[in-house]
């Protein structure tokens, strides 16, 4: 999938969020992320990226103009080319989007899609209160599967501790298999470890899904709906609501 060329994109139809106006906080046309996910629709992360971030005022103005023209959206979704909370001015951006939403589309929900890697930053944590939907990534519960899928400098233990400290969040969990049998977080052992991690985080809900577009690792393939349903059923058995998106 091509990288977003500007700040605002869509509205697009999202499997999870309905009619969604996307907001890209990364430099236009460049992926900026501290994870290197094998299933990323924007390809592999290139380190380091030293390009300038868009100005907070420009981001808020772009969303303001987009909502003035098309206010009929279900969500205003901060995501874009990588990890949005890496923007050094994330806090004032979140504040500005909160007020623009209230003015232009008060019926819409403000959503954040994040990998949870920056939850040690107080400015990010305090800004989360401005979002109605806080979706954080958790695809694995054991270090080996986590490394194969994510390839991050952040340890799984630190990520779980950060997620647990937040509360009131939705975990978004991608399930994949590959042609070589190397990457597969649907095995009984991987799922058991993932479920244990979920009990540690204690989320409000879990979104279980699989790939829908081309991925950085071309050998990855979709997981059958029956497998996703079985995984989600085990989540609900923990007393946590789960949704499946195939």
C-alpha positions as CSV (number, residue, x, y, z in Angstrom):
1,X,0.0,0.0,0.0
2,X,1.3,3.5,-0.9
3,X,2.3,5.7,2.0
4,X,0.0,8.6,2.8
5,X,1.1,11.7,0.9
6,X,-0.4,14.2,3.2
7,X,-2.0,14.8,6.7
8,X,-5.6,13.9,6.0
9,X,-6.8,10.9,4.0
10,X,-10.2,9.5,3.3
11,X,-12.8,9.2,4.7
12,X,-12.1,5.5,4.1
13,X,-14.2,2.4,5.1
14,X,-12.5,0.7,8.0
15,X,-13.4,-2.9,9.1
16,X,-13.4,-1.8,12.7
17,X,-14.2,1.9,12.7
18,X,-16.7,2.4,9.9
19,X,-16.5,5.6,7.9
20,X,-13.1,6.9,9.2
21,X,-11.2,10.1,8.5
22,X,-7.5,9.3,8.7
23,X,-5.0,11.6,10.2
24,X,-1.3,11.1,9.4
25,X,1.2,12.7,11.9
26,X,4.3,11.4,10.1
27,X,6.3,13.3,7.5
28,X,4.3,13.1,4.2
29,X,5.3,10.1,2.1
30,X,7.6,8.6,4.7
31,X,7.1,5.8,7.2
32,X,8.2,6.7,10.7
33,X,7.9,3.9,13.3
34,X,9.9,2.2,16.0
35,X,8.5,-1.2,15.2
36,X,9.3,-3.2,12.1
37,X,6.2,-5.4,11.8
38,X,6.4,-8.3,9.2
39,X,2.7,-7.6,8.3
40,X,2.9,-3.9,7.9
41,X,1.0,-2.6,4.8
42,X,3.5,0.2,4.4
43,X,6.5,-2.1,4.1
44,X,9.7,-2.3,6.2
45,X,10.8,0.5,8.4
46,X,13.9,2.4,7.3
47,X,16.0,3.7,10.2
48,X,16.7,6.4,11.0
49,X,14.2,9.0,9.6
50,X,15.4,12.5,10.3
51,X,12.8,14.4,8.2
52,X,10.7,17.2,9.7
53,X,7.4,16.4,11.3
54,X,4.3,18.3,10.2
55,X,3.5,21.3,12.4
56,X,0.7,20.8,15.0
57,X,-1.2,23.9,13.7
58,X,-1.0,22.5,10.1
59,X,-2.4,19.1,11.3
60,X,-5.3,20.7,13.2
61,X,-6.1,23.0,10.3
62,X,-6.1,20.1,7.8
63,X,-8.5,18.1,9.9
64,X,-10.7,21.2,10.5
65,X,-11.0,21.8,6.7
66,X,-11.7,18.2,6.0
67,X,-14.5,18.0,8.6
68,X,-16.0,21.3,7.4
69,X,-16.3,19.7,4.0
70,X,-17.2,16.2,5.1
71,X,-18.5,16.1,8.7
72,X,-20.4,12.8,8.3
73,X,-17.8,10.4,9.7
74,X,-17.9,7.8,12.4
75,X,-14.4,8.2,13.6
76,X,-11.4,10.6,13.3
77,X,-8.6,8.2,13.4
78,X,-5.0,9.2,14.2
79,X,-2.8,6.5,12.6
80,X,-1.0,7.2,9.3
81,X,2.5,6.2,8.2
82,X,3.8,4.4,11.2
83,X,3.5,5.3,14.9
84,X,1.6,8.6,15.5
85,X,2.7,9.0,19.1
86,X,6.3,9.4,18.0
87,X,5.5,13.0,16.9
88,X,7.3,15.2,19.5
89,X,4.2,17.5,19.8
90,X,1.7,14.7,20.2
91,X,0.1,16.3,23.2
92,X,-0.9,19.7,21.6
93,X,-2.0,17.8,18.5
94,X,-4.4,15.6,20.5
95,X,-5.7,18.7,22.3
96,X,-6.3,20.5,19.0
97,X,-8.1,17.5,17.4
98,X,-10.3,17.1,20.5
99,X,-11.6,20.7,20.1
100,X,-11.9,20.5,16.3
101,X,-14.0,17.3,16.6
102,X,-16.2,19.0,19.2
103,X,-16.8,21.9,16.8
104,X,-17.1,20.2,13.4
105,X,-18.2,16.6,14.1
106,X,-19.4,16.2,17.7
107,X,-21.1,12.9,16.9
108,X,-17.8,11.3,15.7
109,X,-15.4,9.5,18.0
110,X,-11.7,10.4,18.2
111,X,-9.6,7.2,17.8
112,X,-5.9,6.4,18.2
113,X,-4.2,3.4,16.6
114,X,-0.8,2.9,18.4
115,X,1.8,0.2,19.0
116,X,1.9,1.2,22.7
117,X,5.7,1.8,22.6
118,X,5.7,5.4,23.9
119,X,3.5,4.8,27.0
120,X,6.5,5.7,29.2
121,X,6.2,9.3,27.9
122,X,3.9,11.3,30.3
123,X,2.8,13.7,27.5
124,X,1.5,10.7,25.5
125,X,-0.2,9.1,28.6
126,X,-1.9,12.3,29.6
127,X,-3.1,12.9,26.0
128,X,-4.9,9.5,25.9
129,X,-7.8,11.0,27.8
130,X,-8.7,13.0,24.7
131,X,-9.4,9.8,22.7
132,X,-12.7,7.9,22.8
133,X,-11.0,4.8,21.2
134,X,-7.5,3.8,22.2
135,X,-6.4,0.8,20.2
136,X,-3.0,-0.7,21.1
137,X,-1.2,-3.5,19.4
138,X,-0.5,-6.9,21.0
139,X,0.2,-9.7,18.7
140,X,2.2,-12.1,20.8
141,X,2.7,-13.2,24.4
142,X,6.1,-14.8,24.1
143,X,9.4,-13.2,23.3
144,X,10.2,-15.4,20.3
145,X,6.9,-14.8,18.5
146,X,7.1,-11.1,19.4
147,X,10.5,-10.8,17.9
148,X,9.6,-12.7,14.7
149,X,6.5,-10.6,14.1
150,X,7.5,-7.2,15.4
151,X,11.3,-6.9,15.5
152,X,11.3,-4.0,18.0
153,X,14.0,-2.7,20.3
154,X,11.3,-2.6,23.0
155,X,11.0,-5.8,25.1
156,X,7.7,-7.6,25.4
157,X,7.8,-7.3,29.2
158,X,8.1,-3.5,29.0
159,X,5.3,-3.3,26.5
160,X,3.0,-5.4,28.6
161,X,3.8,-3.3,31.7
162,X,3.1,-0.1,29.8
163,X,-0.2,-1.4,28.4
164,X,-1.3,-2.6,31.9
165,X,-0.6,0.8,33.4
166,X,-3.0,2.5,31.0
167,X,-6.4,0.8,31.3
168,X,-9.5,1.6,29.3
169,X,-8.0,0.4,26.0
170,X,-8.7,-2.0,23.2
171,X,-6.1,-4.5,22.2
172,X,-5.7,-5.0,18.4
173,X,-4.2,-8.4,17.6
174,X,-3.1,-9.4,14.2
175,X,-2.9,-13.2,13.5
176,X,-0.8,-14.4,10.6
177,X,0.9,-17.5,9.2
178,X,3.6,-17.8,6.6
179,X,4.5,-20.1,3.8
180,X,7.7,-21.3,5.5
181,X,6.1,-22.1,8.8
182,X,8.4,-19.7,10.7
183,X,5.9,-16.9,11.6
184,X,2.7,-18.3,13.1
185,X,1.0,-16.9,16.2
186,X,-2.0,-19.2,15.9
187,X,-0.2,-22.3,17.3
188,X,-1.6,-23.6,20.6
189,X,1.6,-22.5,22.4
190,X,1.6,-19.0,20.9
191,X,-2.1,-18.5,21.6
192,X,-1.8,-19.7,25.2
193,X,1.1,-17.2,25.8
194,X,-0.9,-14.4,24.1
195,X,-4.0,-15.1,26.3
196,X,-1.7,-15.0,29.4
197,X,-0.5,-11.6,28.3
198,X,-4.0,-10.4,27.8
199,X,-4.9,-11.4,31.4
200,X,-1.9,-9.3,32.5
201,X,-3.0,-6.2,30.5
202,X,-6.7,-6.4,31.4
203,X,-8.1,-4.5,28.4
204,X,-11.7,-3.4,27.9
205,X,-11.9,-5.5,24.7
206,X,-9.8,-7.3,22.1
207,X,-10.0,-7.0,18.3
208,X,-8.9,-10.2,16.6
209,X,-8.1,-9.8,12.9
210,X,-5.8,-10.9,10.0
211,X,-4.2,-9.3,7.0
212,X,-6.3,-7.6,4.3
213,X,-3.5,-6.1,2.1
214,X,0.0,-6.8,0.8
215,X,2.6,-7.1,3.7
216,X,6.2,-6.3,4.2
217,X,7.0,-10.0,4.4
218,X,5.4,-11.4,1.2
219,X,5.2,-14.9,2.5
220,X,2.6,-14.1,5.1
221,X,-1.0,-15.3,4.5
222,X,-4.4,-14.7,6.0
223,X,-5.7,-16.8,8.8
224,X,-9.0,-18.6,8.2
225,X,-12.1,-17.1,9.8
226,X,-12.7,-20.3,11.8
227,X,-9.3,-20.0,13.5
228,X,-10.0,-16.3,14.3
229,X,-13.4,-17.2,15.8
230,X,-11.8,-20.0,17.9
231,X,-9.2,-17.5,19.3
232,X,-11.9,-14.9,20.0
233,X,-14.0,-17.5,21.8
234,X,-11.1,-18.1,24.2
235,X,-10.8,-14.4,24.9
236,X,-14.5,-14.2,25.8
237,X,-14.0,-17.1,28.0
238,X,-11.7,-14.8,30.1
239,X,-14.7,-12.4,30.5
240,X,-13.3,-9.9,27.9
241,X,-15.4,-8.9,24.9
242,X,-13.8,-9.8,21.5
243,X,-14.6,-8.9,17.9
244,X,-13.4,-10.7,14.8
245,X,-12.4,-9.0,11.5
246,X,-11.5,-11.4,8.7
